[in-house]
């Protein structure tokens, strides 16, 4: 293993060195920083040209200049990394250091959402191949896969920002619109659950009535301006999450596991008011960590108490239920700040922003309030995160569907069914794990690409992350800044490929790495 990793690191260094040399020279030969003086009428034009030549070392041939730049990059191995300065005189490391957290905040959430939603839907479409749900998701995924990101961003700005902000001025949904939303929701939910024709129409009717009824209740209670889940909403979500987790984990027929999940959901529901005291106005990230710790600890106790013999499965079910059921409590706490946020001077009723990564006009008290500043951050994340998720998840739907369909046709799956295992066990215990193997490389490389930023998305929504820095480097012929972004992306890419190869050996025991 050590010899294999050593060889791979050596190859990685060669790849990074060769690609950076080519990129540096291509950028240097294709750009001319002195072109800004082409039409200049300044009296000190000659002095400014000589000054730029001296600062950017333009009198040195690009191949030689690359090794001068490389000397500062290699110095990072002993703690003296220097990637030079930008055209404006700022250290490249400082500019990239400011941009990375912004890009990470923007892209990591959308990447995780795209992976979870895309793989989940892809697996469901594979299990229910050639059904209405399969055809619908296939059409939607191909549609989203072919739509450019800037067009999606413009549509989201128009309907989820401008139109929604206008709606909040008089948040009343007409009955016909409530009925329309109910019918659409019923169609989606019944398509996901499926079943016989009779069951399909029963679910369709029930879901349509429930969704339309909830919208009417929201009208009456003015929920859109004073949102919240309350203990009733938390309870409904907690028990719903418990049922889903138990069904996926062991099946509802497993009474012990079902008891552990429902008991955990009951604990989270009863802990709603005590958790509100912990998540007070002056609370912070430690309070959030505390409530999750309490929920998970209680889940472990419940799982251990329910079954003394085979307690690992019950504890796992209870812990997953506790974690997911506690998330709505956190969401409810942010909702409680919404009226104050809506009426603040910096927001002034436009709660879904279309530009920027934070509201500039906030008081010191609002900035220091964890819930207020956190809600401001979340509202700025909504549009770009949704845009990136819609575009990215389509690919995961197609990859995961094809992977699971291939696995379901293998001999060992037919053997598992012939042994009498139920379909849930065949899918969750045998097929799903092996179907994830081809997706490992894609997942790891996508996480590596997070730092590269989303150039178009950041441009459309006015974010100042790595994508904007890269675009700035290209537009200003800023060679040092360009190479700083390039070398960071190159290192992460080759490391991601190494991690993917090592993960293959971990998740698939048939693969052995040669020494």
C-alpha positions as CSV (number, residue, x, y, z in Angstrom):
1,X,0.0,0.0,0.0
2,X,2.8,2.4,0.9
3,X,4.6,1.7,-2.3
4,X,1.4,2.2,-4.3
5,X,0.7,5.6,-2.7
6,X,4.3,6.7,-3.2
7,X,4.1,5.9,-6.9
8,X,0.8,7.7,-7.2
9,X,2.2,10.8,-5.5
10,X,5.1,10.8,-7.8
11,X,2.8,10.6,-10.8
12,X,0.6,13.3,-9.4
13,X,3.6,15.6,-9.1
14,X,4.6,15.0,-12.7
15,X,1.0,15.7,-13.8
16,X,0.7,18.9,-11.8
17,X,4.1,20.1,-12.9
18,X,3.5,19.4,-16.6
19,X,-0.1,20.8,-16.7
20,X,0.9,23.9,-14.8
21,X,3.9,24.5,-17.2
22,X,1.6,24.3,-20.2
23,X,-1.1,26.4,-18.7
24,X,1.4,29.1,-17.6
25,X,2.9,29.4,-21.0
26,X,-0.4,29.3,-22.9
27,X,-1.7,32.1,-20.6
28,X,1.5,34.1,-20.9
29,X,1.7,33.9,-24.7
30,X,-2.0,34.5,-25.3
31,X,-2.2,37.7,-23.1
32,X,-0.5,41.0,-23.3
33,X,-0.8,43.1,-20.1
34,X,0.8,46.1,-21.9
35,X,-2.2,46.4,-24.2
36,X,-3.9,48.6,-21.6
37,X,-1.5,51.4,-22.7
38,X,-2.3,51.0,-26.4
39,X,-4.6,54.1,-26.5
40,X,-3.2,55.8,-23.4
41,X,-2.4,59.5,-23.7
42,X,-0.7,59.8,-20.3
43,X,2.5,61.8,-20.2
44,X,4.2,59.2,-18.0
45,X,3.2,56.4,-20.3
46,X,6.7,55.2,-20.9
47,X,7.4,55.1,-17.2
48,X,4.2,53.1,-16.5
49,X,5.2,50.6,-19.2
50,X,8.6,50.1,-17.7
51,X,7.1,49.8,-14.2
52,X,4.7,47.1,-15.3
53,X,7.5,45.2,-17.2
54,X,9.6,45.3,-14.1
55,X,6.8,44.3,-11.7
56,X,5.5,41.5,-13.9
57,X,8.9,40.4,-15.2
58,X,7.7,40.7,-18.8
59,X,11.3,41.0,-20.0
60,X,11.8,37.4,-19.0
61,X,10.7,34.6,-21.4
62,X,7.6,32.8,-20.2
63,X,9.3,29.4,-19.8
64,X,12.0,30.9,-17.6
65,X,9.4,33.0,-15.8
66,X,7.4,29.9,-14.9
67,X,10.3,28.4,-13.0
68,X,10.7,31.7,-11.1
69,X,7.0,31.4,-10.1
70,X,7.4,27.7,-9.4
71,X,10.2,28.4,-6.9
72,X,7.7,30.2,-4.7
73,X,5.1,27.5,-5.1
74,X,7.5,24.7,-4.2
75,X,8.6,26.6,-1.2
76,X,5.2,25.7,0.3
77,X,6.7,22.3,1.0
78,X,8.7,23.8,3.8
79,X,6.1,26.4,4.9
80,X,7.0,29.4,2.8
81,X,4.4,29.3,0.0
82,X,4.4,32.3,-2.3
83,X,2.3,32.5,-5.4
84,X,3.2,36.1,-6.1
85,X,0.9,39.2,-6.3
86,X,-2.1,40.1,-8.4
87,X,-2.1,42.9,-11.0
88,X,-3.5,45.2,-8.2
89,X,-0.7,44.4,-5.8
90,X,-2.5,42.0,-3.4
91,X,-0.9,38.7,-2.5
92,X,-2.5,35.9,-4.4
93,X,-2.8,33.7,-1.3
94,X,-4.8,36.5,0.4
95,X,-7.2,36.8,-2.5
96,X,-7.8,33.1,-2.7
97,X,-8.0,32.7,1.0
98,X,-11.0,35.2,1.1
99,X,-12.7,33.5,-1.9
100,X,-12.5,29.9,-0.7
101,X,-14.9,30.2,2.2
102,X,-17.5,32.0,0.1
103,X,-17.3,29.3,-2.7
104,X,-17.4,26.5,-0.1
105,X,-20.5,28.0,1.4
106,X,-22.2,28.3,-2.0
107,X,-21.3,25.0,-3.6
108,X,-21.0,22.5,-0.8
109,X,-24.7,22.7,0.1
110,X,-25.8,22.3,-3.5
111,X,-23.4,19.5,-4.1
112,X,-24.6,17.5,-1.1
113,X,-28.3,18.1,-2.0
114,X,-27.7,17.1,-5.6
115,X,-26.0,13.9,-4.6
116,X,-28.6,12.9,-2.0
117,X,-31.7,13.8,-4.1
118,X,-30.2,12.6,-7.4
119,X,-29.1,9.2,-6.1
120,X,-32.3,8.7,-4.2
121,X,-34.5,9.5,-7.2
122,X,-32.2,7.5,-9.5
123,X,-32.5,4.4,-7.3
124,X,-36.3,4.7,-7.1
125,X,-36.6,5.1,-10.9
126,X,-34.5,2.0,-11.3
127,X,-36.5,-0.1,-8.9
128,X,-39.7,1.1,-10.5
129,X,-38.5,0.9,-14.1
130,X,-41.0,1.8,-16.9
131,X,-43.6,3.3,-14.4
132,X,-45.1,6.7,-14.6
133,X,-42.6,7.9,-12.0
134,X,-39.7,6.6,-14.1
135,X,-40.9,8.3,-17.3
136,X,-41.5,11.5,-15.5
137,X,-38.2,11.7,-13.7
138,X,-36.4,10.6,-16.9
139,X,-38.0,13.5,-18.8
140,X,-37.3,16.0,-16.0
141,X,-33.6,14.9,-15.6
142,X,-33.0,15.1,-19.4
143,X,-34.7,18.5,-19.5
144,X,-32.6,19.9,-16.6
145,X,-29.4,18.4,-17.9
146,X,-29.9,20.3,-21.2
147,X,-30.8,23.7,-19.7
148,X,-28.0,26.2,-19.3
149,X,-27.4,27.4,-15.7
150,X,-27.8,31.1,-16.5
151,X,-31.3,30.5,-17.9
152,X,-32.3,28.6,-14.8
153,X,-30.8,31.4,-12.6
154,X,-32.9,34.0,-14.4
155,X,-36.1,32.0,-14.0
156,X,-35.4,31.6,-10.3
157,X,-34.8,35.3,-9.9
158,X,-38.0,36.1,-11.7
159,X,-40.3,33.7,-9.9
160,X,-38.8,32.7,-6.6
161,X,-37.3,36.1,-5.8
162,X,-39.1,39.0,-7.5
163,X,-42.6,37.4,-7.7
164,X,-42.4,35.8,-4.2
165,X,-41.2,39.1,-2.7
166,X,-44.2,40.9,-4.3
167,X,-46.5,38.1,-3.1
168,X,-45.4,38.8,0.5
169,X,-46.8,42.3,0.3
170,X,-50.3,40.7,0.3
171,X,-49.7,37.0,1.1
172,X,-53.1,35.5,0.2
173,X,-53.4,32.5,-2.1
174,X,-56.7,32.3,-4.1
175,X,-58.7,29.0,-3.7
176,X,-58.2,28.0,-7.3
177,X,-54.4,28.4,-6.9
178,X,-54.5,26.2,-3.7
179,X,-56.4,23.6,-5.6
180,X,-53.9,23.7,-8.5
181,X,-51.0,23.3,-6.1
182,X,-52.8,20.5,-4.4
183,X,-53.4,18.6,-7.7
184,X,-49.7,19.0,-8.7
185,X,-48.5,17.8,-5.3
186,X,-50.9,14.9,-5.4
187,X,-49.6,13.9,-8.8
188,X,-46.0,14.0,-7.6
189,X,-46.6,12.1,-4.3
190,X,-48.8,9.4,-5.9
191,X,-46.2,9.0,-8.6
192,X,-43.5,8.5,-6.0
193,X,-45.4,6.0,-3.9
194,X,-47.1,4.2,-6.8
195,X,-49.0,0.9,-6.3
196,X,-52.1,-0.4,-7.9
197,X,-54.4,1.9,-9.8
198,X,-56.9,2.1,-6.9
199,X,-54.1,2.9,-4.5
200,X,-52.6,5.5,-6.9
201,X,-55.9,7.5,-7.2
202,X,-56.5,7.2,-3.4
203,X,-53.1,8.6,-2.6
204,X,-53.6,11.3,-5.3
205,X,-56.9,12.4,-3.8
206,X,-55.6,12.3,-0.2
207,X,-52.4,14.2,-1.0
208,X,-54.3,16.8,-3.1
209,X,-56.8,17.5,-0.3
210,X,-54.1,17.7,2.4
211,X,-51.8,20.1,0.5
212,X,-54.7,22.4,-0.6
213,X,-56.0,22.3,3.0
214,X,-52.6,23.3,4.4
215,X,-52.4,26.2,2.0
216,X,-55.8,27.5,3.1
217,X,-54.8,27.1,6.8
218,X,-51.7,29.2,5.9
219,X,-53.9,31.9,4.5
220,X,-56.1,32.0,7.6
221,X,-53.2,32.0,10.1
222,X,-51.0,34.5,8.1
223,X,-48.3,31.8,8.1
224,X,-46.3,33.3,5.3
225,X,-45.4,36.4,7.4
226,X,-45.3,34.6,10.7
227,X,-44.0,31.1,9.8
228,X,-43.4,28.3,12.3
229,X,-43.8,24.6,12.7
230,X,-44.7,24.4,16.4
231,X,-44.8,21.2,18.4
232,X,-47.6,19.8,16.1
233,X,-45.6,20.3,13.0
234,X,-42.4,18.9,14.6
235,X,-44.3,15.9,15.8
236,X,-45.8,15.1,12.4
237,X,-42.4,15.5,10.7
238,X,-40.6,13.4,13.4
239,X,-43.0,10.5,13.2
240,X,-43.0,10.7,9.4
241,X,-39.2,10.6,9.3
242,X,-39.2,7.7,11.8
243,X,-41.5,5.6,9.5
244,X,-39.4,6.3,6.4
245,X,-36.1,5.4,8.2
246,X,-37.5,2.2,9.6
247,X,-39.0,1.2,6.2
248,X,-35.6,1.8,4.5
249,X,-33.5,0.2,7.3
250,X,-35.3,-2.9,8.4
251,X,-38.9,-2.7,7.1
252,X,-42.0,-1.8,9.1
253,X,-42.5,-5.5,9.9
254,X,-39.6,-5.3,12.3
255,X,-41.5,-4.3,15.4
256,X,-38.4,-3.7,17.6
257,X,-36.9,-1.3,15.0
258,X,-40.2,0.4,14.5
259,X,-40.6,0.9,18.3
260,X,-37.1,2.4,18.5
261,X,-37.8,4.8,15.7
262,X,-41.2,5.9,17.0
263,X,-40.0,6.2,20.5
264,X,-37.1,8.5,19.3
265,X,-39.6,10.6,17.3
266,X,-41.7,10.9,20.5
267,X,-38.7,12.0,22.5
268,X,-37.7,14.7,19.9
269,X,-41.3,16.0,19.9
270,X,-41.5,16.2,23.7
271,X,-38.1,17.9,23.8
272,X,-39.4,20.7,21.5
273,X,-40.0,23.2,24.4
274,X,-36.8,22.3,26.4
275,X,-34.8,22.7,23.2
276,X,-36.4,26.2,22.7
277,X,-34.9,27.3,26.0
278,X,-31.5,26.1,24.9
279,X,-31.9,27.8,21.5
280,X,-32.5,31.2,23.0
281,X,-31.8,34.6,21.6
282,X,-28.2,34.6,22.7
283,X,-27.5,31.0,21.7
284,X,-24.9,30.0,19.1
285,X,-23.4,27.1,17.4
286,X,-22.6,25.4,20.7
287,X,-26.4,25.3,21.5
288,X,-27.1,23.7,18.2
289,X,-24.4,21.1,18.8
290,X,-25.9,20.5,22.3
291,X,-29.4,19.7,21.1
292,X,-28.2,17.3,18.5
293,X,-25.9,15.6,21.1
294,X,-28.9,15.2,23.4
295,X,-31.1,13.8,20.7
296,X,-28.5,11.3,19.5
297,X,-27.6,10.3,23.1
298,X,-31.3,9.6,23.9
299,X,-31.6,7.7,20.6
300,X,-28.7,5.4,21.6
301,X,-30.3,4.8,25.0
302,X,-33.7,4.0,23.4
303,X,-32.1,1.7,20.8
304,X,-30.2,-0.1,23.5
305,X,-33.2,-0.5,25.8
306,X,-35.6,-1.8,23.1
307,X,-33.5,-4.8,22.1
308,X,-30.7,-6.3,24.3
309,X,-29.5,-8.9,21.7
310,X,-29.4,-7.3,18.2
311,X,-29.2,-3.7,19.3
312,X,-26.9,-2.4,16.6
313,X,-29.7,-2.1,14.0
314,X,-32.1,-0.5,16.4
315,X,-29.5,2.0,17.6
316,X,-28.7,2.9,14.0
317,X,-32.3,3.4,13.2
318,X,-32.9,5.5,16.3
319,X,-29.8,7.7,15.7
320,X,-30.8,8.5,12.1
321,X,-34.3,9.3,13.2
322,X,-33.0,11.6,16.0
323,X,-30.6,13.5,13.7
324,X,-33.2,14.0,10.9
325,X,-36.0,14.8,13.3
326,X,-34.0,17.4,15.1
327,X,-33.4,19.4,11.9
328,X,-37.0,20.7,11.8
329,X,-36.5,22.1,15.3
330,X,-33.6,24.1,14.0
331,X,-35.6,25.2,11.0
332,X,-38.4,26.3,13.3
333,X,-36.0,28.4,15.3
334,X,-34.9,30.3,12.2
335,X,-38.6,30.8,11.3
336,X,-39.2,32.6,14.6
337,X,-36.8,35.3,13.5
338,X,-38.5,35.8,10.1
339,X,-40.9,38.7,11.2
340,X,-38.0,40.7,12.6
341,X,-35.9,39.9,9.5
342,X,-38.8,40.8,7.1
343,X,-39.2,44.3,8.7
344,X,-35.6,45.1,9.1
345,X,-34.2,48.2,7.3
346,X,-31.6,46.2,5.3
347,X,-34.2,43.7,4.0
348,X,-37.3,46.0,3.8
349,X,-39.7,43.2,2.7
350,X,-37.5,41.7,0.0
351,X,-36.6,38.6,1.8
352,X,-35.3,36.6,-1.1
353,X,-32.3,38.5,-2.5
354,X,-31.1,38.3,-6.1
355,X,-27.6,39.6,-5.6
356,X,-24.8,39.3,-3.1
357,X,-23.8,36.8,-0.4
358,X,-25.0,38.9,2.6
359,X,-27.1,42.0,3.5
360,X,-24.9,45.0,3.8
361,X,-27.2,47.1,5.9
362,X,-27.4,45.3,9.2
363,X,-27.0,46.7,12.7
364,X,-24.3,45.3,15.0
365,X,-26.9,43.6,17.1
366,X,-28.3,41.9,14.1
367,X,-24.9,40.7,12.9
368,X,-24.1,39.3,16.4
369,X,-27.4,37.5,16.6
370,X,-26.8,34.0,15.5
371,X,-30.4,33.4,14.3
372,X,-30.8,36.7,12.5
373,X,-27.4,36.5,10.7
374,X,-27.9,32.8,10.0
375,X,-31.3,33.5,8.5
376,X,-29.8,36.2,6.3
377,X,-27.1,33.7,5.1
378,X,-29.8,31.1,4.3
379,X,-31.9,33.5,2.4
380,X,-28.9,34.5,0.2
381,X,-28.1,30.9,-0.4
382,X,-31.6,29.9,-1.6
383,X,-31.4,30.9,-5.3
384,X,-27.8,29.9,-6.2
385,X,-28.0,26.7,-4.2
386,X,-31.3,25.7,-5.9
387,X,-29.9,26.6,-9.4
388,X,-26.8,24.5,-8.9
389,X,-28.8,21.6,-7.4
390,X,-31.3,21.5,-10.3
391,X,-28.5,21.3,-12.8
392,X,-26.3,18.9,-11.0
393,X,-28.9,16.4,-9.7
394,X,-30.0,15.4,-13.2
395,X,-26.7,13.7,-13.9
396,X,-26.8,11.8,-10.6
397,X,-30.3,10.5,-11.5
398,X,-29.1,9.1,-14.8
399,X,-25.8,7.6,-13.3
400,X,-27.5,6.0,-10.3
401,X,-30.4,4.6,-12.3
402,X,-28.1,3.0,-14.9
403,X,-25.8,1.6,-12.1
404,X,-28.6,0.0,-10.1
405,X,-30.3,-1.5,-13.2
406,X,-27.0,-3.1,-14.1
407,X,-26.6,-4.6,-10.6
408,X,-30.3,-5.8,-10.5
409,X,-29.6,-8.0,-13.5
410,X,-26.7,-9.8,-12.0
411,X,-26.7,-13.4,-10.9
412,X,-26.2,-12.9,-7.2
413,X,-29.3,-10.7,-7.1
414,X,-31.4,-13.5,-8.6
415,X,-29.8,-15.9,-6.1
416,X,-30.8,-13.6,-3.2
417,X,-34.4,-13.5,-4.5
418,X,-34.4,-17.3,-5.0
419,X,-33.3,-17.7,-1.3
420,X,-36.6,-16.1,-0.3
421,X,-35.3,-12.7,0.8
422,X,-37.8,-9.9,0.6
423,X,-37.4,-7.2,-2.0
424,X,-36.4,-4.5,0.5
425,X,-33.6,-6.6,1.8
426,X,-32.4,-7.5,-1.7
427,X,-32.3,-3.8,-2.7
428,X,-30.9,-2.2,0.5
429,X,-28.5,-5.0,1.7
430,X,-27.2,-6.3,-1.7
431,X,-28.0,-4.2,-4.7
432,X,-27.6,-0.7,-3.4
433,X,-24.1,-1.1,-1.9
434,X,-22.7,-2.5,-5.2
435,X,-24.5,0.1,-7.3
436,X,-22.7,2.8,-5.4
437,X,-19.3,1.6,-6.5
438,X,-19.3,3.2,-10.0
439,X,-20.5,6.5,-8.4
440,X,-17.5,6.7,-6.0
441,X,-15.2,8.3,-8.5
442,X,-17.9,10.8,-9.6
443,X,-18.7,11.8,-6.0
444,X,-15.1,12.3,-5.0
445,X,-14.3,14.4,-8.0
446,X,-17.4,16.5,-7.6
447,X,-16.3,17.4,-4.1
448,X,-12.9,18.3,-5.4
449,X,-14.4,20.6,-7.9
450,X,-16.2,22.5,-5.1
451,X,-13.2,24.8,-4.7
452,X,-13.1,25.6,-8.4
453,X,-16.3,27.5,-7.9
454,X,-19.3,28.1,-10.1
455,X,-18.2,30.8,-12.5
456,X,-21.5,31.4,-14.2
457,X,-23.6,31.1,-11.0
458,X,-21.4,33.5,-9.0
459,X,-21.5,36.0,-11.9
460,X,-25.3,35.9,-12.1
461,X,-25.9,36.1,-8.4
462,X,-23.0,38.6,-7.6
463,X,-21.0,36.3,-5.3
464,X,-17.2,36.9,-4.9
465,X,-15.9,33.4,-4.7
466,X,-13.3,31.3,-6.6
467,X,-15.4,31.4,-9.8
468,X,-15.3,35.2,-9.8
469,X,-11.6,35.2,-8.9
470,X,-10.9,32.9,-11.9
471,X,-13.0,35.1,-14.2
472,X,-11.2,38.2,-12.9
473,X,-7.8,36.6,-13.6
474,X,-8.8,35.8,-17.2
475,X,-10.3,39.2,-17.8
476,X,-7.3,41.1,-16.4
477,X,-4.6,38.8,-17.8
478,X,-3.5,38.3,-14.2
479,X,-1.1,35.4,-14.6
480,X,-0.2,34.9,-11.0
481,X,-3.9,34.9,-9.9
482,X,-4.7,32.5,-12.7
483,X,-2.0,30.1,-11.7
484,X,-3.0,30.3,-8.0
485,X,-6.5,29.1,-8.9
486,X,-5.2,26.6,-11.4
487,X,-2.7,25.0,-9.1
488,X,-5.3,24.7,-6.3
489,X,-7.8,23.0,-8.6
490,X,-5.1,20.7,-10.0
491,X,-3.9,19.5,-6.6
492,X,-7.5,18.8,-5.4
493,X,-8.3,16.9,-8.7
494,X,-5.4,14.5,-8.5
495,X,-5.9,14.0,-4.8
496,X,-9.5,13.2,-5.5
497,X,-8.5,10.5,-8.0
498,X,-6.1,9.0,-5.5
499,X,-8.8,9.0,-2.8
500,X,-11.3,7.4,-5.2
501,X,-8.9,4.6,-6.0
502,X,-8.3,3.9,-2.3
503,X,-12.0,4.0,-1.6
504,X,-12.6,1.4,-4.3
505,X,-10.3,-1.0,-2.3
506,X,-12.2,-0.3,0.9
507,X,-15.8,-0.6,-0.4
508,X,-15.1,-3.5,-2.7
509,X,-13.2,-6.4,-1.2
510,X,-12.6,-7.9,-4.6
511,X,-10.2,-5.1,-5.5
512,X,-6.7,-5.4,-4.2
513,X,-4.1,-2.7,-4.7
514,X,-0.8,-4.1,-6.0
515,X,2.3,-3.5,-3.9
